[in-house]
Amino acid sequence: MKKLHNPFFQEEEFKCFACDPKNEHGLHMEFYEEEDFVVSKWDPPEYYQGYMNVLHGGIQATLQDEVASWVVYVKAFTAGVTVSMDIEYKKPVYVDQGSVTVKGRLIEVGRKIAVIRTQLFSSRDEIASEALVKYFVYPEKVAREKLLYPGRDAFYKNNI
């Protein structure tokens, strides 16, 4: 498994709720590449619960949406924006039982749409929720100009 570098955190205006390590209210996600997958392990704090001791479904959706965006960066070689997310919640995720794992894999990429399958695994390695996420993707040149996409190689900076 290779750790992916976050090339955005050096940008002064970067304040991503999901992946900015400096956002005091954020999730502070980190990402790894494992074959065809982008993976993130994350330890849920108790203040992200919905029902007592259960991770809020919106946070689960956010974790999966963010992994999907990183799949677009490193597997589709561009950037984009979420068009839709069809999520299914299968089992509760308890905030007091340790880290969860989120995985995403590119299913298909067309001229305008990328389709990503994501799964969130509980600390017991059971699928707690999964989603089919569709991203509108920009041509790489446009992604570099408008979304500050740094190119695929920037995500491997520490691995070269």
C-alpha positions in Angstrom: 0.0 0.0 0.0 1.4 3.4 -1.0 0.6 6.6 0.9 -0.7 9.3 -1.3 0.6 12.9 -0.9 -1.9 15.7 -0.4 -0.7 18.3 -2.9 -3.4 20.8 -2.0 -2.6 21.5 1.7 0.1 24.0 0.8 -2.5 26.3 -0.9 -3.4 29.1 1.4 -7.1 29.0 0.5 -7.3 25.2 0.9 -9.7 24.3 3.7 -11.3 21.0 2.7 -13.5 19.7 5.4 -12.5 16.1 4.6 -8.8 16.2 3.9 -7.1 19.4 5.0 -4.9 18.5 8.0 -5.1 22.1 9.2 -8.9 22.4 9.2 -9.6 22.3 13.0 -13.2 21.1 12.3 -12.3 18.7 9.6 -12.0 14.9 9.2 -8.2 15.0 8.5 -8.4 12.0 6.1 -5.3 10.5 4.6 -5.2 8.3 1.5 -3.4 5.3 0.3 -3.3 3.4 -3.0 -3.7 -0.3 -2.9 -3.8 -1.8 -6.5 -7.0 -0.5 -8.1 -8.3 1.1 -4.9 -7.9 4.3 -3.0 -8.1 3.6 0.7 -8.5 5.7 3.8 -8.5 4.6 7.4 -10.2 6.9 9.8 -10.9 6.9 13.5 -14.4 8.3 14.2 -14.5 10.8 17.1 -17.7 10.6 19.3 -18.8 14.1 18.3 -19.6 12.8 14.8 -22.4 10.6 16.1 -26.0 10.8 15.1 -27.8 8.3 17.3 -26.1 7.5 20.5 -22.7 5.9 19.7 -23.5 5.6 16.0 -21.5 7.5 13.3 -23.8 10.0 11.5 -24.9 8.8 8.1 -23.9 12.2 6.6 -20.3 11.7 7.8 -20.3 8.2 6.3 -21.4 9.8 3.0 -18.8 12.5 3.2 -16.0 9.9 3.8 -17.1 8.0 0.7 -17.5 11.1 -1.4 -14.0 12.2 -0.5 -12.5 8.8 -1.3 -14.3 9.0 -4.7 -12.7 12.4 -5.4 -9.3 10.9 -4.8 -10.1 8.0 -7.1 -10.8 10.6 -9.8 -7.5 12.3 -9.1 -5.2 9.3 -9.3 -7.2 6.8 -11.4 -9.0 9.0 -13.9 -6.1 11.5 -14.0 -8.2 14.6 -13.6 -10.6 16.4 -11.2 -14.3 16.8 -11.1 -17.4 17.5 -9.0 -20.0 15.1 -7.5 -23.1 14.7 -9.7 -24.8 12.0 -7.6 -24.3 9.5 -4.9 -26.5 6.5 -4.4 -25.7 5.3 -0.9 -27.0 2.2 1.0 -26.5 1.9 4.8 -26.2 -1.7 5.8 -25.0 -1.8 9.4 -24.4 0.8 12.1 -20.8 2.1 12.6 -20.1 2.6 16.3 -17.8 5.5 17.2 -16.3 3.7 20.2 -15.1 0.6 18.3 -12.1 1.9 16.5 -11.1 2.8 13.0 -13.1 2.4 9.8 -11.8 1.8 6.4 -13.1 3.5 3.3 -12.3 2.1 -0.2 -13.1 3.4 -3.6 -12.5 2.0 -7.1 -13.0 3.4 -10.6 -15.8 1.5 -12.3 -15.8 3.5 -15.6 -14.8 6.8 -17.0 -16.2 8.5 -20.0 -15.7 11.8 -21.6 -17.8 13.6 -18.9 -18.7 11.2 -16.2 -16.6 8.9 -13.9 -18.4 6.2 -11.9 -16.8 5.1 -8.6 -17.9 2.3 -6.2 -17.1 3.1 -2.6 -17.4 1.0 0.5 -17.1 1.9 4.2 -16.0 -1.0 6.4 -16.6 -1.1 10.2 -13.8 -1.8 12.7 -15.0 -5.4 12.4 -14.3 -5.4 8.7 -18.0 -5.6 7.8 -19.5 -3.4 5.0 -21.4 -0.8 6.9 -22.4 1.3 3.9 -21.6 1.5 0.2 -22.2 3.9 -2.6 -22.2 4.4 -6.3 -20.8 7.9 -6.9 -20.9 9.7 -10.2 -18.5 12.6 -10.9 -18.6 15.1 -13.6 -14.9 15.1 -14.8 -13.1 17.9 -16.6 -10.5 17.4 -19.3 -7.1 17.5 -17.5 -6.2 20.9 -19.0 -9.4 22.5 -17.6 -9.0 20.7 -14.3 -5.5 22.2 -13.9 -6.8 25.7 -14.8 -10.1 25.8 -12.9 -9.7 23.3 -10.0 -6.0 23.6 -9.4 -5.5 19.9 -10.3 -1.8 19.4 -10.0 -1.6 16.3 -12.1 -1.4 12.6 -11.1 2.3 12.6 -10.3 1.8 15.2 -7.5 0.0 12.6 -5.4 3.1 10.4 -5.5 5.6 13.1 -4.5 6.9 11.2 -1.4 6.9 7.8 -3.3 9.4 8.8 -6.0 
